[in-house]
Amino acid sequence: MKKSLIWSVAVILIYGGLFLATHLYLGNNPHKVTVIVDTSYEMANYEKMIHLKMLEIFSFRYSVFSLYTDKSAVYDWTRSPNTGRNLKFYGPDNFENLLSGPLKSQLEKSEKIFFLSNSKNAFQIKKAYKNVTIINF
């Protein structure tokens, strides 16, 4: 009985220590997650679905987030992002800003990229960056 109690306490302390170490490490070194939203005319019909998907993505623990549109940066790394309710849907899709220029260097810092689009040209982003998940509407 005494040996099992000692083993139980040891196991609890070891797993508790590992959990605490992981929690502290990930709290200080969060994952960098970027959300890119295609803000072309065609995506305006999906605004509510985009908002719900962004809420789901922004609920990830141990992460900092940045939000971009196909035309510009909305905000950079933050732990408490807004859900992009004020996105303006205008013009045709234009992925050139994401594939070159200052946005490219920012996107290369991301560990995970979620691209919300209904464009058949969305594959360009997947080819240009690693760890891209395309969410089609």
PERA-V925472 format. One record per residue. N is the residue number from 0. RES is the residue in three letters. SS is DSSP state (A for helix, B for strand, O for the rest). NEAR is the number of other ideal C-beta (glycine too) atoms within 12 Angstrom. D_LAST is the distance of its C-alpha to the last C-alpha in Angstrom with 1 decimal. Layout:
BEGIN
n:N res:RES ss:SS near:NEAR d_last:D_LAST
n:N res:RES ss:SS near:NEAR d_last:D_LAST
END
This chain:
BEGIN
n:0 res:MET ss:O near:7 d_last:59.8
n:1 res:LYS ss:A near:8 d_last:60.3
n:2 res:LYS ss:A near:9 d_last:58.6
n:3 res:SER ss:A near:10 d_last:55.4
n:4 res:LEU ss:A near:11 d_last:55.2
n:5 res:ILE ss:A near:12 d_last:55.6
n:6 res:TRP ss:A near:13 d_last:52.8
n:7 res:SER ss:A near:14 d_last:50.5
n:8 res:VAL ss:A near:14 d_last:51.1
n:9 res:ALA ss:A near:14 d_last:50.6
n:10 res:VAL ss:A near:14 d_last:47.3
n:11 res:ILE ss:A near:14 d_last:46.0
n:12 res:LEU ss:A near:14 d_last:47.1
n:13 res:ILE ss:A near:14 d_last:45.6
n:14 res:TYR ss:A near:14 d_last:42.1
n:15 res:GLY ss:A near:14 d_last:42.3
n:16 res:GLY ss:A near:14 d_last:43.2
n:17 res:LEU ss:A near:14 d_last:40.4
n:18 res:PHE ss:A near:14 d_last:37.9
n:19 res:LEU ss:A near:14 d_last:39.4
n:20 res:ALA ss:A near:14 d_last:39.5
n:21 res:THR ss:A near:16 d_last:35.8
n:22 res:HIS ss:A near:16 d_last:34.9
n:23 res:LEU ss:A near:14 d_last:37.0
n:24 res:TYR ss:A near:14 d_last:35.8
n:25 res:LEU ss:A near:17 d_last:32.1
n:26 res:GLY ss:A near:16 d_last:32.9
n:27 res:ASN ss:A near:11 d_last:34.6
n:28 res:ASN ss:O near:14 d_last:32.2
n:29 res:PRO ss:O near:22 d_last:28.7
n:30 res:HIS ss:B near:24 d_last:25.6
n:31 res:LYS ss:B near:25 d_last:23.9
n:32 res:VAL ss:B near:35 d_last:20.2
n:33 res:THR ss:B near:44 d_last:18.1
n:34 res:VAL ss:B near:44 d_last:14.8
n:35 res:ILE ss:B near:50 d_last:13.5
n:36 res:VAL ss:B near:45 d_last:11.2
n:37 res:ASP ss:O near:42 d_last:10.5
n:38 res:THR ss:O near:35 d_last:12.4
n:39 res:SER ss:O near:29 d_last:12.6
n:40 res:TYR ss:A near:19 d_last:13.2
n:41 res:GLU ss:A near:23 d_last:10.0
n:42 res:MET ss:A near:36 d_last:8.1
n:43 res:ALA ss:A near:20 d_last:10.9
n:44 res:ASN ss:A near:13 d_last:9.6
n:45 res:TYR ss:A near:26 d_last:7.1
n:46 res:GLU ss:A near:25 d_last:10.2
n:47 res:LYS ss:A near:17 d_last:11.2
n:48 res:MET ss:A near:19 d_last:8.3
n:49 res:ILE ss:A near:34 d_last:8.6
n:50 res:HIS ss:A near:23 d_last:12.2
n:51 res:LEU ss:A near:19 d_last:12.3
n:52 res:LYS ss:A near:28 d_last:10.6
n:53 res:MET ss:A near:31 d_last:13.1
n:54 res:LEU ss:A near:19 d_last:15.9
n:55 res:GLU ss:A near:17 d_last:15.3
n:56 res:ILE ss:A near:31 d_last:15.6
n:57 res:PHE ss:O near:27 d_last:18.5
n:58 res:SER ss:O near:16 d_last:20.4
n:59 res:PHE ss:O near:23 d_last:21.4
n:60 res:ARG ss:O near:16 d_last:25.1
n:61 res:TYR ss:O near:21 d_last:27.2
n:62 res:SER ss:B near:27 d_last:24.7
n:63 res:VAL ss:B near:29 d_last:24.7
n:64 res:PHE ss:B near:36 d_last:21.5
n:65 res:SER ss:B near:35 d_last:20.8
n:66 res:LEU ss:B near:38 d_last:18.1
n:67 res:TYR ss:B near:40 d_last:17.4
n:68 res:THR ss:B near:34 d_last:15.5
n:69 res:ASP ss:O near:40 d_last:15.5
n:70 res:LYS ss:O near:26 d_last:18.7
n:71 res:SER ss:O near:24 d_last:20.7
n:72 res:ALA ss:B near:24 d_last:21.4
n:73 res:VAL ss:B near:28 d_last:21.0
n:74 res:TYR ss:B near:24 d_last:23.1
n:75 res:ASP ss:B near:23 d_last:24.6
n:76 res:TRP ss:B near:22 d_last:25.5
n:77 res:THR ss:B near:19 d_last:25.9
n:78 res:ARG ss:O near:19 d_last:26.3
n:79 res:SER ss:O near:12 d_last:25.2
n:80 res:PRO ss:O near:26 d_last:22.1
n:81 res:ASN ss:O near:17 d_last:21.0
n:82 res:THR ss:O near:26 d_last:17.4
n:83 res:GLY ss:O near:32 d_last:16.8
n:84 res:ARG ss:O near:17 d_last:17.3
n:85 res:ASN ss:O near:15 d_last:19.1
n:86 res:LEU ss:O near:31 d_last:16.5
n:87 res:LYS ss:O near:19 d_last:17.2
n:88 res:PHE ss:O near:26 d_last:14.7
n:89 res:TYR ss:O near:18 d_last:16.9
n:90 res:GLY ss:O near:18 d_last:17.7
n:91 res:PRO ss:O near:17 d_last:16.0
n:92 res:ASP ss:O near:30 d_last:14.2
n:93 res:ASN ss:O near:24 d_last:17.1
n:94 res:PHE ss:O near:34 d_last:17.1
n:95 res:GLU ss:A near:18 d_last:20.9
n:96 res:ASN ss:A near:27 d_last:21.5
n:97 res:LEU ss:A near:40 d_last:19.6
n:98 res:LEU ss:A near:24 d_last:21.5
n:99 res:SER ss:O near:15 d_last:24.9
n:100 res:GLY ss:O near:17 d_last:27.0
n:101 res:PRO ss:A near:15 d_last:27.2
n:102 res:LEU ss:A near:32 d_last:23.6
n:103 res:LYS ss:A near:23 d_last:24.0
n:104 res:SER ss:A near:16 d_last:26.9
n:105 res:GLN ss:A near:25 d_last:25.1
n:106 res:LEU ss:A near:36 d_last:22.1
n:107 res:GLU ss:O near:21 d_last:24.7
n:108 res:LYS ss:O near:22 d_last:26.0
n:109 res:SER ss:O near:34 d_last:22.9
n:110 res:GLU ss:O near:25 d_last:23.2
n:111 res:LYS ss:B near:26 d_last:19.4
n:112 res:ILE ss:B near:37 d_last:16.5
n:113 res:PHE ss:B near:36 d_last:12.9
n:114 res:PHE ss:B near:42 d_last:10.7
n:115 res:LEU ss:B near:41 d_last:7.5
n:116 res:SER ss:B near:38 d_last:6.3
n:117 res:ASN ss:O near:26 d_last:5.1
n:118 res:SER ss:O near:30 d_last:8.9
n:119 res:LYS ss:O near:14 d_last:11.0
n:120 res:ASN ss:O near:24 d_last:13.4
n:121 res:ALA ss:O near:33 d_last:11.6
n:122 res:PHE ss:A near:17 d_last:14.1
n:123 res:GLN ss:A near:25 d_last:16.8
n:124 res:ILE ss:A near:36 d_last:16.1
n:125 res:LYS ss:A near:24 d_last:16.2
n:126 res:LYS ss:A near:15 d_last:19.5
n:127 res:ALA ss:A near:25 d_last:20.9
n:128 res:TYR ss:O near:31 d_last:20.7
n:129 res:LYS ss:O near:16 d_last:21.4
n:130 res:ASN ss:O near:21 d_last:19.4
n:131 res:VAL ss:B near:28 d_last:15.9
n:132 res:THR ss:B near:24 d_last:13.0
n:133 res:ILE ss:B near:26 d_last:9.7
n:134 res:ILE ss:B near:28 d_last:6.7
n:135 res:ASN ss:B near:21 d_last:3.8
n:136 res:PHE ss:O near:24 d_last:0.0
END
